[in-house]
Amino acid sequence: MRARLLVIFSGICFGTTGTAQALGPKGASSLTIGAARLLVGSLLLIAIAAFESKPQKAQIHEVRKRAWLLAGLSMTFYQITFFAGVRATGVAVGTVVALGSAPALTGILSWIFTKHRPTQSWFVATAIAVVGVAIIATAGNESKANPLGVLLALGAGLSYAIFAIVSKDILHSGISTEKAMARIFAIGAVPLLPILFFGDARWIFSQRGMVLALWLGLVPTALAYLAYGAGLRHIQANEATTLTLAEPITATILGTLVVHQHPATMAWVGVGLIFVGLIALKVRNDQVPDYRSFPA
């Protein structure tokens, strides 16, 4: 129960991301926001890991380099696609599509790379969730839903699914959550550094910009992923993904109450269908794909 509560808490933290972006500096680009979030978050995680003194059952070098690289780069692409998707299609729709697609994409990756055919229950649940996503994407609403934004959000869902699968295996090696997340996010931050140096990142030096960067680095990154990793260590990745439904629920509420982006009635129907579909995705005895099943 403690592990599940930790993952739910992480989902609530994740749900503040889109609203924080909407309240940030108007001139901030999606790429620089994602880069700043990962940089600040990785520095905070590194600082936390430096003070972590728990005994290690495994050393970092015992985990294959491919796993670290895959987990880190999945975070890189998640930042890029998520923020661009939210910017293009709105807080509620962007976040719901991104997280709502992750469980289905996790199942697809499992089927392709491990040859493990999903159960009939998985097919039914995924069909319900896909219908929900389609309704949200096509419903007329004030959140400017558009095909490009939905596609970017789906890219974020794919990146998130890869991160969950690979991180689960890394944590199973015995490495502490603090050290694992610090290393993954440090790797993920490196490819985005040129964006901060060569892009227009002047917004960071404004009052709103500094608050945005600190919030994104601390709450939906460092704090959220420490809680997520601690919970993921004790439960299956598909269950953890289902529990993070707290994210789109939080984002939809915040998007409506704080940012005043009000989805149309049919969009709320789509949210409900996704919720039903993702709950149904929690099937007993689902096996978590091993990162060693992914191609080199």
C-alpha positions as CSV (number, residue, x, y, z in Angstrom):
1,M,0.0,0.0,0.0
2,R,2.9,2.4,0.8
3,A,4.4,1.8,-2.6
4,R,1.1,2.5,-4.3
5,L,0.5,5.7,-2.3
6,L,4.0,6.9,-3.3
7,V,3.2,6.4,-7.0
8,I,-0.1,8.1,-6.7
9,F,1.7,11.0,-4.9
10,S,4.2,11.2,-7.8
11,G,1.2,11.3,-10.3
12,I,-0.2,14.3,-8.4
13,C,3.2,16.0,-8.7
14,F,3.4,15.2,-12.4
15,G,0.0,16.8,-12.9
16,T,1.2,20.2,-11.9
17,T,3.7,20.4,-14.9
18,G,1.4,21.6,-17.6
19,T,-0.3,24.3,-15.4
20,A,3.1,25.5,-14.2
21,Q,4.2,25.9,-17.8
22,A,1.0,27.8,-18.7
23,L,1.6,30.2,-15.8
24,G,5.2,30.7,-16.7
25,P,6.8,33.4,-18.9
26,K,4.9,33.7,-22.2
27,G,8.0,33.8,-24.3
28,A,9.5,30.6,-23.0
29,S,9.8,27.9,-25.6
30,S,8.8,24.3,-25.0
31,L,12.3,23.1,-25.7
32,T,14.0,25.5,-23.2
33,I,11.4,24.7,-20.5
34,G,12.0,21.0,-20.9
35,A,15.8,21.5,-20.8
36,A,15.6,23.7,-17.7
37,R,13.4,21.2,-15.9
38,L,15.7,18.3,-16.6
39,L,18.9,20.3,-15.7
40,V,17.5,21.6,-12.4
41,G,15.9,18.3,-11.6
42,S,19.1,16.3,-12.3
43,L,21.2,18.6,-10.2
44,L,18.8,18.3,-7.3
45,L,18.8,14.5,-7.6
46,I,22.6,14.4,-7.8
47,A,22.8,16.5,-4.6
48,I,20.3,14.2,-2.8
49,A,22.2,11.0,-4.0
50,A,25.4,12.5,-2.7
51,F,24.0,12.5,0.8
52,E,22.4,9.0,0.5
53,S,24.3,6.5,2.5
54,K,22.1,3.4,2.2
55,P,24.0,0.1,1.7
56,Q,24.1,-0.9,-2.0
57,K,23.3,-4.4,-3.1
58,A,24.7,-3.6,-6.5
59,Q,27.1,-1.2,-8.1
60,I,26.2,1.2,-10.8
61,H,28.7,-0.3,-13.2
62,E,26.9,-3.7,-12.9
63,V,24.0,-2.3,-14.9
64,R,24.4,-2.4,-18.6
65,K,25.3,0.8,-20.3
66,R,22.5,0.3,-22.7
67,A,20.0,0.4,-19.9
68,W,21.3,3.7,-18.5
69,L,21.4,5.3,-22.0
70,L,17.9,4.1,-22.9
71,A,16.4,5.3,-19.7
72,G,18.2,8.7,-19.9
73,L,17.3,9.4,-23.5
74,S,13.7,8.4,-22.9
75,M,13.6,11.3,-20.4
76,T,15.2,13.6,-22.9
77,F,12.5,12.9,-25.5
78,Y,9.8,13.0,-22.9
79,Q,10.6,16.6,-22.0
80,I,10.7,17.7,-25.7
81,T,7.5,16.0,-26.7
82,F,5.5,16.6,-23.6
83,F,6.0,20.3,-23.4
84,A,5.6,20.8,-27.1
85,G,2.4,18.8,-27.0
86,V,1.0,20.7,-24.1
87,R,1.8,24.0,-25.8
88,A,0.1,22.9,-29.0
89,T,-3.0,21.3,-27.6
90,G,-3.6,22.6,-24.1
91,V,-2.9,21.5,-20.5
92,A,-5.7,19.0,-20.0
93,V,-5.7,17.3,-23.5
94,G,-1.9,17.2,-23.7
95,T,-1.4,15.6,-20.3
96,V,-4.3,13.2,-20.6
97,V,-3.1,11.9,-24.1
98,A,0.5,11.7,-23.0
99,L,-0.1,9.6,-19.9
100,G,-3.2,7.9,-21.2
101,S,-1.2,6.3,-24.1
102,A,1.7,5.1,-21.9
103,P,0.1,1.8,-20.6
104,A,-1.1,0.8,-24.1
105,L,2.3,1.5,-25.5
106,T,4.0,-0.4,-22.7
107,G,1.9,-3.4,-23.7
108,I,2.8,-3.0,-27.4
109,L,6.5,-2.8,-26.6
110,S,6.1,-6.0,-24.5
111,W,4.4,-7.8,-27.4
112,I,7.0,-6.7,-30.0
113,F,10.2,-7.2,-28.1
114,T,9.4,-10.1,-25.8
115,K,6.9,-11.9,-28.0
116,H,4.5,-11.9,-25.1
117,R,1.0,-11.7,-26.5
118,P,-1.2,-9.5,-24.3
119,T,-4.4,-11.0,-22.9
120,Q,-7.9,-10.5,-24.2
121,S,-8.6,-8.2,-21.3
122,W,-5.6,-6.1,-22.4
123,F,-7.1,-5.7,-25.9
124,V,-10.5,-4.7,-24.6
125,A,-9.0,-2.2,-22.1
126,T,-6.7,-0.7,-24.8
127,A,-9.6,-0.3,-27.3
128,I,-11.6,1.6,-24.6
129,A,-8.6,3.9,-23.9
130,V,-7.9,4.5,-27.6
131,V,-11.5,5.5,-28.2
132,G,-11.2,7.9,-25.2
133,V,-8.1,9.5,-26.7
134,A,-9.8,9.8,-30.1
135,I,-12.8,11.6,-28.5
136,I,-10.5,14.0,-26.7
137,A,-8.5,14.7,-29.8
138,T,-11.6,15.5,-32.0
139,A,-13.9,17.1,-29.4
140,G,-14.3,20.9,-29.9
141,N,-13.0,22.6,-26.8
142,E,-11.1,25.7,-25.6
143,S,-7.9,23.8,-25.2
144,K,-7.0,24.0,-29.0
145,A,-6.8,20.3,-29.5
146,N,-5.0,19.6,-32.8
147,P,-3.4,16.6,-34.5
148,L,0.2,17.8,-34.2
149,G,-0.3,18.3,-30.4
150,V,-1.9,14.9,-30.0
151,L,1.0,13.3,-31.9
152,L,3.6,15.0,-29.8
153,A,1.7,13.9,-26.6
154,L,1.7,10.3,-27.9
155,G,5.5,10.6,-28.4
156,A,5.7,11.6,-24.7
157,G,3.6,8.5,-23.8
158,L,6.0,6.3,-25.7
159,S,9.0,7.8,-24.0
160,Y,7.4,7.4,-20.6
161,A,6.6,3.8,-21.3
162,I,10.3,3.0,-22.2
163,F,11.4,4.9,-19.1
164,A,9.1,2.8,-16.8
165,I,10.2,-0.5,-18.3
166,V,13.9,0.1,-18.2
167,S,13.9,1.9,-14.8
168,K,12.1,-1.1,-13.3
169,D,14.9,-3.4,-14.4
170,I,17.6,-1.0,-13.2
171,L,16.0,-0.7,-9.7
172,H,15.8,-4.5,-9.6
173,S,19.6,-4.7,-9.7
174,G,19.7,-3.4,-6.1
175,I,20.8,0.2,-6.8
176,S,19.2,2.8,-4.5
177,T,16.4,4.9,-5.9
178,E,18.4,8.1,-5.3
179,K,21.4,7.0,-7.2
180,A,19.4,5.4,-10.0
181,M,17.3,8.4,-10.6
182,A,20.2,10.8,-10.3
183,R,22.2,8.9,-13.0
184,I,19.2,8.5,-15.3
185,F,18.3,12.2,-15.2
186,A,21.9,13.4,-15.5
187,I,22.2,11.3,-18.7
188,G,18.9,12.7,-19.9
189,A,19.9,16.3,-19.2
190,V,23.1,16.2,-21.3
191,P,21.5,16.2,-24.8
192,L,19.4,19.2,-23.8
193,L,22.2,21.4,-22.6
194,P,22.9,23.0,-26.1
195,I,19.3,24.1,-26.1
196,L,19.9,26.3,-23.0
197,F,23.2,27.7,-24.4
198,F,22.1,28.4,-27.9
199,G,18.4,28.8,-27.6
200,D,16.5,31.8,-26.2
201,A,16.6,31.0,-22.5
202,R,16.4,34.6,-21.2
203,W,13.1,33.8,-19.6
204,I,14.9,31.9,-16.9
205,F,16.4,35.1,-15.5
206,S,12.9,36.7,-14.9
207,Q,11.1,36.2,-11.6
208,R,8.5,34.0,-13.2
209,G,11.1,32.1,-15.1
210,M,13.2,31.3,-12.0
211,V,10.1,30.2,-10.1
212,L,9.0,28.0,-13.0
213,A,12.4,26.3,-13.4
214,L,12.7,25.7,-9.6
215,W,9.2,24.3,-9.4
216,L,9.6,22.0,-12.4
217,G,13.0,20.8,-11.2
218,L,11.9,20.2,-7.6
219,V,8.2,19.0,-7.6
220,P,7.4,17.1,-10.8
221,T,11.0,16.0,-11.3
222,A,13.2,15.4,-8.2
223,L,10.4,14.8,-5.6
224,A,8.0,13.1,-8.0
225,Y,10.6,10.6,-9.5
226,L,12.1,9.8,-6.1
227,A,8.6,8.8,-5.0
228,Y,7.9,7.1,-8.3
229,G,11.1,5.1,-8.2
230,A,10.5,4.1,-4.5
231,G,7.1,2.8,-5.4
232,L,8.1,1.2,-8.7
233,R,10.7,-0.9,-6.9
234,H,7.9,-2.9,-5.1
235,I,5.1,-3.0,-7.8
236,Q,4.9,-3.9,-11.4
237,A,5.5,-1.2,-14.1
238,N,2.0,-1.6,-15.6
239,E,0.4,-1.1,-12.2
240,A,2.5,1.9,-11.5
241,T,1.5,3.4,-14.8
242,T,-2.1,2.9,-14.0
243,L,-1.7,4.5,-10.6
244,T,-0.2,7.6,-12.2
245,L,-3.7,8.3,-13.5
246,A,-3.6,10.9,-10.7
247,E,-1.6,13.0,-13.2
248,P,-4.3,13.6,-15.9
249,I,-6.9,14.0,-13.2
250,T,-4.8,16.6,-11.4
251,A,-3.9,18.3,-14.7
252,T,-7.6,18.4,-15.8
253,I,-8.7,20.0,-12.5
254,L,-5.9,22.5,-12.5
255,G,-6.3,23.3,-16.1
256,T,-10.0,24.0,-15.5
257,L,-9.8,25.9,-12.2
258,V,-6.4,27.7,-12.6
259,V,-5.7,28.2,-16.3
260,H,-9.4,28.3,-17.3
261,Q,-9.0,25.8,-20.2
262,H,-12.5,24.2,-20.2
263,P,-12.7,21.0,-22.3
264,A,-16.0,20.3,-24.0
265,T,-18.5,17.8,-22.6
266,M,-17.4,15.1,-25.1
267,A,-13.8,15.6,-24.0
268,W,-14.8,14.8,-20.4
269,V,-16.5,11.6,-21.8
270,G,-13.2,10.7,-23.4
271,V,-11.4,11.3,-20.1
272,G,-13.9,8.9,-18.4
273,L,-13.3,6.2,-21.1
274,I,-9.5,6.5,-20.7
275,F,-9.9,6.1,-16.9
276,V,-12.0,3.0,-17.4
277,G,-9.6,1.6,-20.0
278,L,-6.5,2.1,-17.9
279,I,-8.0,0.6,-14.8
280,A,-8.9,-2.4,-16.9
281,L,-5.2,-2.6,-18.0
282,K,-4.3,-3.8,-14.5
283,V,-4.3,-7.5,-15.3
284,R,-2.9,-10.1,-12.9
285,N,0.3,-11.8,-13.7
286,D,1.4,-9.4,-16.4
287,Q,5.2,-9.7,-16.8
288,V,7.4,-6.6,-16.9
289,P,9.5,-6.6,-20.1
290,D,13.3,-6.8,-19.4
291,Y,15.4,-4.1,-21.0
292,R,17.7,-6.9,-22.3
293,S,14.9,-7.8,-24.7
294,F,15.2,-4.5,-26.5
295,P,17.4,-4.4,-29.6
296,A,21.0,-3.0,-29.1
